[in-house]
Amino acid sequence: MKKKSVETTEPISKMAALLEKREFTPRPFFKGERVEGIIVSRAGDSYLIDIGAKSEGLIPIKELEEEQKGVKVGDKVSVNVGQTENDSGTIILTVKAGTKDKVWLLLHKALDNQDTLDVKAIEANKGGLIVDFQDTRGFIPSSHLLTNAKDAIGKKLSVKTIEVNKSLNKLVFSEKEVSGEAFPKIDLPFKVGDKLDVTINKILPFGLLVSIKGGGEGLIHISEISWTRVESLENAFKPSEKIKAKVISIDSSNGRVNLSIKQLEKDPWQEAAKKYEVGKEFERPVSRIAGYGVFVSLEDGIEGLLHSSKIPYGRVFKPGENIKISIDLFDTSQRRVALRLATSSKSEDNSSKERTRPKEAKVKKTPEAKKESDTKAKKNKIKA
């Protein structure tokens, strides 16, 4: 009896359809990242949202509808990555901003509206006063203080926000802005772009406070130290050390000078972007292992992530091991590189398995079996 072919009418998800296409490559996602996606279906008390990952992300319906009322399947929504992958490999999504995110949003709003905030002074240094605002550290330069820095420690101060940059972890307040006190214009013997010899006065958690010959003090923020990751300022620099730095901004109303060490050199990411084109294959060493994947050192200061979702089951890597990888994403603005195992690497693994496959064992025949086999062969020959 001939079996009838049965055509399935079960709808294929957009994500599954994309994965069938060879050119589609899911990129890695990071906790806290803001993403946009399309609601593709309901799953119990949750929505499945297509965000371009290897599988749909999951978010409770109640949570999403509290923030974005009237949403339905097919709608485009903005969500945050709450967990990159749970035990079943699903990305957990949320619309709730973390506590820190809420604080930075509040600070941006205060900057835009010129609102007055209350901060607590926690530490004084030559450059000014380190303060705390809802467990987030900020800085009041000496030129923006009305009170003595040392006397202010432990006290609450009313300030206005004058600079907010979450990505650089930079937060600057002014006490004088609240009183409306005018700042005298200061003439400085240098301009933006000049390269200066400076001396380190103090090493701070967020940068270096330096003295400038003929121009008071300046700040080299930790984000302007190096193009590569800075593990410890204390290990890299010492107080009274003389260094070179480039002037990147000047506020002539208060004498605030921002400098940079890294801008004395070319951005290695810009040059590397030309070399590490998407799809190109390279052999590079594993630099470190993380719970969500393996980091590979492309060159000094530039690492790429081989996400766990792109590592074959059972494959184990060790730091220092050379592996063949292919570039999936090279984002110079976000300083982010996504990798996958190179095709040649996979084929070599498969071919080596083929080469080492044991040969079939030869079975020795008994004399009786051999005689019977020869008799059959003679009969077949006579028939032929």
C-alpha positions in Angstrom: 0.0 0.0 0.0 1.4 3.3 -1.0 1.8 5.8 1.7 0.3 9.3 1.2 2.6 12.2 1.7 1.3 14.5 4.4 2.0 18.2 4.1 2.3 19.9 7.4 0.4 23.1 7.9 2.2 24.1 11.0 3.6 27.6 10.6 7.3 28.0 10.6 8.6 30.9 12.8 10.4 33.8 11.1 13.5 32.9 13.1 13.5 29.3 11.8 13.0 30.5 8.2 16.0 32.8 8.6 18.2 30.1 10.1 17.5 28.0 7.0 19.2 30.7 4.9 23.0 30.2 4.9 23.7 33.9 4.8 21.9 34.6 8.1 24.1 34.7 11.2 22.7 35.4 14.6 24.8 37.9 16.5 25.6 37.6 20.2 23.5 39.6 22.7 24.6 41.2 26.0 22.8 41.6 29.3 21.2 45.0 29.6 21.3 45.7 25.8 18.3 47.5 24.3 16.9 45.7 21.3 13.9 45.9 19.0 11.9 42.9 18.0 8.5 41.6 16.6 6.0 39.6 18.7 5.6 36.4 16.8 3.4 34.3 19.1 2.1 33.6 22.6 3.5 30.8 24.7 1.4 30.4 27.8 1.7 33.6 29.9 4.6 34.9 27.8 5.2 36.4 24.4 7.8 35.0 22.0 9.7 37.9 20.4 11.9 37.7 17.3 15.0 39.8 18.0 17.3 38.2 15.5 18.8 35.6 17.8 19.1 31.9 17.1 15.7 31.5 18.9 12.9 33.8 20.0 13.3 35.7 23.2 10.7 35.3 26.0 8.9 38.0 28.0 6.0 37.8 30.4 2.8 39.2 28.8 1.8 41.1 31.9 5.2 42.8 32.2 5.1 43.9 28.5 1.5 45.1 28.6 2.1 47.2 31.8 4.7 49.2 29.9 3.4 49.1 26.3 -0.4 48.9 26.4 -2.4 47.3 23.6 0.5 45.3 22.1 -0.4 42.2 20.1 1.2 39.5 17.9 2.9 41.2 14.9 3.7 44.5 16.8 7.2 45.9 17.0 8.4 46.5 20.5 11.6 47.7 22.4 12.9 45.5 25.2 16.0 44.9 27.2 18.0 41.7 27.4 17.5 40.5 30.9 19.4 37.2 30.6 21.4 36.1 27.5 20.5 32.5 27.8 18.7 30.4 30.4 19.3 26.6 30.9 17.2 25.8 27.8 19.1 28.3 25.6 16.3 30.9 25.6 17.0 34.6 25.8 15.0 36.2 28.6 13.7 39.7 27.9 12.4 42.5 30.1 11.1 46.0 29.7 12.2 47.0 33.2 15.4 49.1 33.4 17.9 48.1 36.0 18.4 50.3 39.1 21.6 51.8 37.7 19.8 52.6 34.3 17.1 54.4 36.1 19.6 56.6 38.0 21.4 57.5 34.7 18.0 58.3 33.1 17.2 60.6 36.1 20.6 62.3 35.7 20.0 62.9 32.0 16.6 64.4 32.8 18.2 66.6 35.4 20.8 67.8 32.9 18.1 68.6 30.3 15.8 70.4 32.8 18.6 72.0 34.8 17.1 70.4 38.0 18.8 70.8 41.3 19.9 67.5 43.0 21.2 66.6 46.5 24.5 64.7 46.6 26.6 63.5 49.5 30.3 64.4 49.7 32.5 61.4 50.3 36.1 62.3 49.4 38.2 65.4 48.7 41.2 65.6 46.4 43.3 68.4 44.8 40.9 68.5 41.8 37.7 68.8 43.8 35.2 66.7 45.6 34.0 63.1 44.9 30.2 62.8 45.7 27.6 60.1 45.7 24.2 60.3 44.1 22.0 57.2 44.6 25.0 54.9 44.8 26.5 56.5 41.6 29.8 58.4 42.0 30.2 61.8 40.6 32.7 64.7 40.8 32.6 68.4 41.6 35.7 70.2 40.3 37.2 72.8 42.7 36.2 75.6 40.3 32.5 74.6 40.8 32.6 74.4 44.6 31.3 77.0 47.0 32.3 75.2 50.1 35.7 73.9 51.2 36.2 70.4 49.9 37.5 68.9 53.1 34.8 70.6 55.3 32.1 69.2 52.9 32.9 65.5 53.5 29.9 63.7 54.9 27.5 66.6 54.2 24.7 67.0 51.6 25.2 69.5 48.9 22.8 71.0 46.4 24.2 70.8 42.9 23.3 70.9 39.2 24.4 68.3 36.6 26.8 69.7 34.0 28.0 66.5 32.3 26.5 63.0 32.1 28.0 60.1 30.1 26.9 56.6 31.1 29.1 54.8 28.6 32.2 56.6 30.0 30.9 56.4 33.6 31.4 60.2 33.7 29.3 62.3 36.0 30.1 66.0 36.8 28.2 68.3 39.1 28.4 72.0 39.9 27.6 73.7 43.2 28.1 77.2 41.8 25.5 76.6 39.0 22.8 76.4 41.8 23.7 79.8 43.2 24.0 81.3 39.7 27.5 82.7 40.5 29.2 83.9 37.3 32.5 82.4 36.3 35.4 84.7 35.3 36.8 83.9 31.8 40.2 82.3 32.0 42.9 82.6 29.4 45.0 79.6 29.0 48.4 79.3 27.2 47.3 76.3 25.1 44.5 75.3 22.9 42.5 72.1 21.9 44.8 69.8 20.0 48.0 70.8 21.7 50.3 68.1 23.0 51.5 68.9 26.6 53.9 67.6 29.2 51.9 67.0 32.4 52.5 65.7 35.8 50.2 63.2 37.6 49.0 64.8 40.9 46.6 62.0 41.9 45.2 58.7 40.6 41.4 58.6 41.0 39.0 55.7 40.4 37.8 57.4 37.2 41.0 58.8 35.8 44.2 60.9 36.4 44.3 64.3 37.9 47.3 66.1 36.3 49.0 69.5 36.7 49.7 71.5 33.5 52.6 73.9 33.4 51.1 77.5 33.2 47.5 76.2 33.1 46.5 74.7 36.5 45.0 71.2 36.5 43.4 68.9 34.0 41.7 65.5 34.0 42.5 62.5 31.9 39.4 60.3 32.2 39.9 56.5 32.4 38.2 56.2 28.9 41.0 58.4 27.4 43.9 56.5 28.9 44.3 53.8 26.3 42.6 52.2 23.2 42.8 48.9 25.0 41.3 47.9 28.3 42.9 49.4 31.4 42.8 46.9 34.2 44.4 49.1 36.9 45.4 52.7 36.9 47.5 52.2 40.1 49.6 49.5 38.3 50.1 51.6 35.2 50.9 55.0 36.7 52.5 56.6 39.7 51.9 60.0 41.4 54.5 62.7 40.3 55.1 60.7 37.0 55.6 63.0 34.0 53.6 61.9 30.9 52.5 63.4 27.5 48.8 64.1 26.8 46.7 65.8 24.2 44.2 68.6 25.0 40.7 67.5 23.8 38.5 70.1 25.4 38.7 73.4 27.4 36.0 75.2 29.3 37.4 78.7 29.3 34.7 79.9 31.8 36.0 77.7 34.6 39.4 76.5 33.4 38.4 72.9 33.1 40.7 71.0 30.9 40.2 67.5 29.6 43.1 65.6 28.1 43.8 62.3 26.4 46.7 59.9 26.3 45.2 57.5 23.8 44.6 60.2 21.2 48.3 60.7 20.8 48.1 57.4 18.7 45.9 56.2 16.0 42.8 54.2 16.9 43.9 50.5 16.3 40.2 49.6 15.8 40.0 51.7 12.7 43.0 50.1 11.2 41.9 46.6 12.3 38.5 47.1 10.7 40.2 47.1 7.3 41.9 43.8 8.0 39.2 41.9 9.8 36.5 41.9 7.2 33.3 39.9 7.8 33.7 36.4 6.4 37.5 36.3 6.5 39.2 33.5 8.3 42.1 33.7 10.7 44.0 31.5 13.1 44.3 33.1 16.5 44.9 32.1 20.2 42.2 31.7 22.9 42.8 34.5 25.4 40.2 33.7 28.1 37.1 31.5 28.8 33.8 32.9 29.9 30.5 31.3 30.9 28.8 32.4 27.7 31.7 31.7 25.3 35.4 32.0 24.4 37.4 35.1 23.8 40.0 35.0 21.1 42.8 37.5 20.8 42.9 39.0 17.3 45.8 41.3 18.1 47.1 43.4 20.9 44.0 45.0 22.6 41.4 43.5 20.3 39.4 40.5 21.3 36.5 38.7 19.6 33.8 36.6 21.2 33.1 33.1 20.0 29.6 32.7 21.6 28.7 29.4 23.2 25.9 29.0 20.7 28.5 28.7 17.9 30.6 26.0 19.7 29.8 22.4 18.8 28.7 20.3 21.7 31.6 18.7 23.5 34.2 21.0 22.0 36.5 22.3 24.7 39.1 25.1 24.4 42.0 26.1 26.5 43.7 29.6 26.9 46.6 29.8 24.5 45.2 27.3 22.1 45.3 28.4 18.4 41.9 28.0 16.7 40.6 28.9 13.2 37.8 31.5 13.3 35.8 33.5 10.9 34.6 37.1 11.5 30.8 37.5 11.9 30.7 41.1 13.1 33.3 43.9 13.6 31.8 47.0 15.2 34.4 49.7 15.7 31.9 52.1 17.5 30.9 49.5 20.1 34.4 47.9 20.2 32.7 44.5 19.6 33.8 41.5 17.5 31.6 38.4 17.0 33.3 35.2 15.8 32.4 31.7 14.6 34.5 28.7 13.9 36.0 28.8 10.5 34.5 26.5 7.8 38.0 25.1 7.1 38.4 24.3 10.7 35.1 22.3 10.8 35.9 20.4 7.6 39.4 19.5 9.0 37.8 18.2 12.1 35.4 16.1 10.0 38.1 14.8 7.7 40.3 13.9 10.6 37.4 11.9 12.0 37.1 10.1 8.6 40.8 9.4 8.6 40.8 7.9 12.0 37.7 5.7 11.5 38.6 2.1 12.2 38.6 -0.3 9.2 36.2 -3.2 9.1 37.6 -6.3 10.6 38.3 -9.3 8.3 36.5 -12.5 9.3 38.5 -15.7 9.0 36.6 -18.6 7.5 36.7 -22.2 8.8 37.9 -25.0 6.4 34.3 -26.2 6.0 33.0 -22.7 5.3 35.8 -22.2 2.8 35.1 -25.5 1.0 31.3 -24.6 0.8 32.2 -21.1 -0.6 34.5 -22.6 -3.3 31.8 -25.1 -4.3 29.3 -22.3 -4.8 31.8 -20.3 -6.8 32.4 -23.3 -9.2 28.6 -23.8 -9.7 28.1 -20.1 -10.5 31.0 -20.4 -13.0 29.5 -23.5 -14.8 26.1 -21.7 -15.0 27.8 -18.7 -16.5 
